[in-house]
Amino acid sequence: MPRVPRINPHVLGAIVLSSVLVLGAVRVLVFGDPLAGQMEQVLAIPAVSQSASLSGHLRIDKGHEADGGFVITTPHDEPVLDGVEDPGRAHHSVDDDNGSSRHAAAKATPTGPVPDKALTAPGPGGVLPVIAADGRRPADVYARPFNLPAKSPTIALIVGGLGLKEASTLAAINDLPPEVTLSFVPYTRDLQGWINRARAAGHEVMLELPMEPFDYPQNDPGPQTLLATVSAAENTRRLEWLLSRAWGYFAVTNYMGSKFTASETALAPVLRALRQRGVDFIYDGEARRSSLSSVADAEHLRWTTADRIIDTEPSSTAIDEQLLHLEAIAIQNGTALGAGFSWPITMERLKHWTDTVSSKGYVLAPASAVLSARKGSASIETPTSSDPQMVARAGH
C-alpha cells in the first residue's frame, strides 16, 4: 500500500492563509476596498483624552507628541478629544418606524462667515488676530455691541469649558441669553464651527489659553500649555498656535495658570503679544497671587478680572449664593463679573437666574461691556463693532 506523504500543519496553515490573502486582494481589485471609508475614522484615534475635575478644570492626559502638536489627528489635522462633537456634522441618528436611520441634527451650511482680512495674518493653525491698518482691533470688532446704562447695576457672566461636550455647548448657546459671554477650549474639534454658531446666536466669545498651574504636570492643561519654565520664544510659538485655532473672539482668558500668572518674566511677552494683536484679556481670578495687575498695566493691555467664580462648589445652593454676591458687588461698584464652568448644574442655575435678573433691577451685559466700563472707555455708550454678524444680533 503506497504511503501517503505527511503534510506539516504549519505549512498547511501558511498555504491556507496565503490563499485567503490572495482572494482578498483580488476582491479589493475587483470590487474596491469596503473599509476605505472606515479606515480614516479608525486612524483618527484621539491623541489625548479629557476628564472634568470637581473644580471645573479639565485634565488632559497627553499621548505622544511631535513639535508640541498631535501625532494622530483627524483628516482636517485637528486634535480630537473624547466626547468632542463636530457641530458641522450630524451628531446622532434616530430610528424611523421602518427601522431605517435618519440624521437628527442639522448639517452646517457649505459656506460660513469669513474673517475680515484686515484683522488677520497667517498663523500655524489658521489665521492670527492683528490690528487693522485703520486701527480697528479684533477686541472691538468681535465684541457684542451693547449700550451700557449709566446708573443701573450691571452684571456680566462668562461660561467656560465649551466645545468639549455637545450637550453643554448647545445648552449654553441656545438656552442662555445672548448677553452671556461664552468661552471655548482651544483643543475643541471644529472650534470655528462652534464659535460661528455661538456668534450667530448673538453671543460674544472668548478663547481659553492653557497656563501652567503649580502642580504641573500632574495637573496638565494640555500640550500647548504656556509654561513659566520655557523661553519666551517657545511660549510665543505656543501662543500663536492657540490664537490661530479660530477667529471671532474678542478676548482670551486663562485656563488654570496659578504658576504662570505668578511669573512676571513669563507673563510679559505673552501679554505684550495680546496687546499688539488687539485682543483683550479677562482673568478668571483663580489665583490671587497673580502678577497680572502690574504686568498687564505695564504692557498697556486692556484687561480685567472676574469678581467671583460662581461654581467652585458645583451645587445649587453654592452657585445661588455666589450669584447673590455678584448682585451685591454690582450695587456697590456699579459692575460685577462672574465666571463659571459649563457644568449642567451651573447651566441650570444660570438659566433660572438670568430669567429673573432684570426684574430685580440689574442689567445683564456682555463681559466686554463691563471690561470697557472698568477701563473708562467712552465707546461703551454706542455699539462699536463693525462685524455685521454681531451688529445684526445686537438687538436680540
Secondary structure, DSSP 4 states (H G I P E B T S, - for coil): -PPPPPPPHHHHHHHHHHHHHHHHHHHHHHH--TTHHHHHHHH---SEEEEE-TTS-EEEEE---STTS-SS--TTS----TT---TTS---EEE-TTS-EEE-SPPPPSS-----GGGEEE-SSSEEE---TTS--HHHHSSPP----SSS-EEEEEEEEETS-HHHHHHHHHHS-TTSEEEE-TT-TTHHHHHHHHHHTT--EEEEEEE--TTTTTS---TT-B-TTS-HHHHHHHHHHHHTT----SEEEEEE-TTGGG-HHHHHHHHHHHHHTT-EEEE----TT--HHHHHHHTT--EEE-SEETTSS-SHHHHHHHHHHHHHHHHHHSEEEEEEE--HHHHHHHHHHHHHTGGGT-EEE-HHHHHHHHTT-GGGGS-----HHHHHHTT-
